[in-house]
Amino acid sequence: VVQELQLGDLRARKQFCQWMLGKLRRNPDFLENVLFTDKSSFFSTSILNRQNFRIWAERNPHAMVQRVHQGRFAINVWAEIVGNNYVGPVYLPNRLNSARYLAFLQRDLLRRLRRLIPRHQRNNIYFMHDGAPPHFGREVQAYLDRFFGTRWIGRRPAPHLWPPRSLDLNPLDFFFWGALKGIVYRSGRVVRSARNLRQRIDEGLATLTQKGDVLARVRENLKERLRACLRNGGHHIEPGEQARMLRAIGVNGSVLYVPR
């Protein structure tokens, strides 16, 4: 469910879209250099609708129903998309603060980039994270400044500002999590252990990595979303338009409910 936009959000969204589209005019392959990141929770008792999480319905935003049972648990999962690569899953502690987030970046970020991206390309990578509270500690900001210089996107005082409440512009939110959860929960069976849930997540990601050029289509989808956001004056992209965009990807994603 998309959060309702607040005062100032429209301007921030338009500025972000204009900046991204300006980068794309100068370098049509710019999105391949953006390291998109996000965190999502996977629950032991999530029961999906029959459409396997493809659509969060316009009239019923709660198309994924989470029923509470005794012994219910959750796993926090971090993932990244860069170029044609999925990175992750990384399993995070249930309570993530700024110090733990910094340790996670210091421990894992450079190692993953070295494994996936040639050295000459790493100098062009833009790191993106949203404005979640653990992300804007001073030490985190200082680390990103040292590591990426001006090539990172986040909450103020980041060099480039990520617009709040903009799930419809993050490929992990509008595509990846919906596609992955559709695979993880498609059997309809309740997960009985954290180990079993992690196994399903790992297998789901392996399935997604076999989808060929899907991430190239996701990048084209994002370009269309940036233009649509500007046409809408910064407002969220309507569910009907999102559904049409996702059909072009050819893999289940998430149509995010837009509050009225």
N, C-alpha and C positions, 0 to 999 in steps of 0.2 A: 504494500500500500504506500503510495507516495504521500509524503507529508505536505500539508497545505503550505503554499508559499507565503512568506511574511514580507513585511515592508522592507524594501531594498533588494529582495531576492531577484526581481525581474531585471533590474539593472545589472546585478552581478552575473546572472545567466547570459544576458546579451553580451556583456563584455567578454565573458569566457568564450562564447561561441565565435565572436568576431576575432578574438585572438587565435583560436584554433584554426579557423578558416583562413586567416591571414597566413599562418604558418603553412597551411596546405597549398595556398597559391604559390608560395615561394619554393615549396618542396612537396610535390604530390605524395611522396612516401613518408611524410612526417609521422603519421600515426603508427607506423612500424617501429618508431623509436620511442614511443610512450610506454612506460611500464605501469600499466593500470593495476591497482591493488584493491582488495576489499576483504572484509571478514563477514562470515555468516554463521549462524547457529543451526546445527542439525540435531533434531530431537529424536528420542527413542520411539515416540508414539505418534509421529506425524502421519496423518492419513490424508492422501491427496485426492483431489476430485478426479473424475473419470478422464479428464483431459490431460492428466499427468503434468499439472502445473503449467500448462502452456498458457492459460489465460486466467488472470485474476479478474473476474467478470466485472463489467462496468457497473452493474446494479448490485452485485454482491462481491465486495472486495475481499471477503473471507473465503475464497475458493479453496484455500488450503486450511483445513480444520485441524487444530492440534488439541487432542483430547488428553486430559490429565488423568493418569493412573498412578497407583502406588508404585514407587520405584522408578518413576520417570526421570530421565537424565538428558543432558545436552552436551554436545561437543562443539567447541568454537573452532572454526576452520578458516585459515587464511589462504588466499590464492592470488596469483598474479597472471596477467596476460601481457606478453610483449612479442611483437611481430607475429610469427606463426607458432609461438610456444605457449603452452600452459605451464605455469610454475606452481608446484605444490602437489598435494595439499600439505600445509603445515598446521599442526594441531597446537592451539594456543591454550594457555591456562584460562580457567573460567573467569577469573578476575584479572583483567589486563590493565595495568597502570602505565604511566609514562616511563618509569624505570625499566619495567619488564619489556615494554615495547622497544625501547632503545637497545636493550641487551639483545633482543631478537634481531633487530636490524644489524647490529654490529656482528653478531654471530653468523647470520645466514645470508644477508643481502649480497655482500661481495662474492661469497662462494657461489651463489646461484648465478650471478651475472657472469662470472668467469667461466662457469660450466656451459652456459647457453650462448653467450655472445662473444664474438671475436674482439680482441683488444681494441682494434681500430674503430669498431662500432660502439664500444662502451662509452666513449667520450661524447657520443651524441644522444645518449639515453636521457629521457625526461622521466623522473619518478613522480607518480601521482598517488596521493592518498587523500582521504576526505577529512572533515573537520572533527572527527571523534575526539573526545577529551584526551586520550593517551597520546594523540598525534601531535599536540602542539606544546608539549613541555619544552623548556628552553634548551635542555641538553639534546633533545631530539632535533630541534631546529638547527642547532649548531652543528650536529653531526651531518645533517643533510646539506647544509651550506658547505661543509668541508668536502663532502663526497661528491656532490653534484654541482656545486657553485650556484648558478642561477637556473639550473635545469631541474627544478622540482616544482610541483603543484600541490597546494594545500591551503590550510587556513592562514589568514593574516598572522604574521608578517612574511608569508612565503613569497618568493619572487613572482609567482603566478598563482592567482587565487582560484581555488575550487569553489564553485557556487554552492551554497548550502541547499539541502533538500532537492538534489538533482540526480536521483537514482536513474532517471530516464536517459542520462548522458554517460553513465558508467557501464561499459560492456559487461562487467561482472554482474551488475544488478539487472540489466535488461535482457541479458542472454545467459551468462554462465551459470549462476546459481539455480535458475529455473530449469535449465537443461540438466544439470548435475542431479538436482533433487528429483527430477522426473525419473532418472535412471535408478537412483538409490532406493526410492520408495515404490517403484512401479509394481512390484510383486504384491503390494498390499499387506505384507506380513509385518507385524510389529517387531521391531528390533529388540533382542533380548539382552544384549551386552554392549558395552562400549567398544570392545574388540570387534564384534560383528559389525557395528556401525562404521568403524574405521575401515574395515575390509570392504564394505559396500562403497564407501566414498572413494577408496583407492581404485576399485574396479570400475566405478563410474567414470572417473577421470581417464582411466585407460581407454574406456570406450569412446569418450569424446576425442581423444587424441588421434583416433583412427578415422575421424570424419573428414580428412583431407583438407580442402581449402576453405573450411567453414570460417576460420578466423579472418581470411581475406574478405569474405562476405560480411562478417561482423564489422570490419572497419568501414566498408562501404555503407553499411547500415548507420554507423555512427555519423558519417559525413551527412547523410540525409537527415539525421536527427538534429545536427547542428544547424542546418539550414531551416528545418521546420521550426525549431525553437525561435529563431530570429523572425520568421514569418508570423509566429504567434505572439510576438512582442515580449518574448521571454517566458511565456506561460508554459506549463507542462504540455507535453505532446499528448493529444487525446488518445484514449484506448483504441478507438477504431483505426486511427492512423498507425498506432504502434503495432496492431495486429497485422495490418497490411505489410509493414516493414519486416516483421518477423517471418512472415510467410516467404519472403524473398531469401532469408537466410537458409531455410530448409531444415532447421533443427529447432526443436522446442525451446522457447525462451519464456520470458515473463512479460505479459502485458500488465503494466502497473496501473492500478486503479487511481484515477485522478479525483481528489475530493472536491466537493462543490461548496 
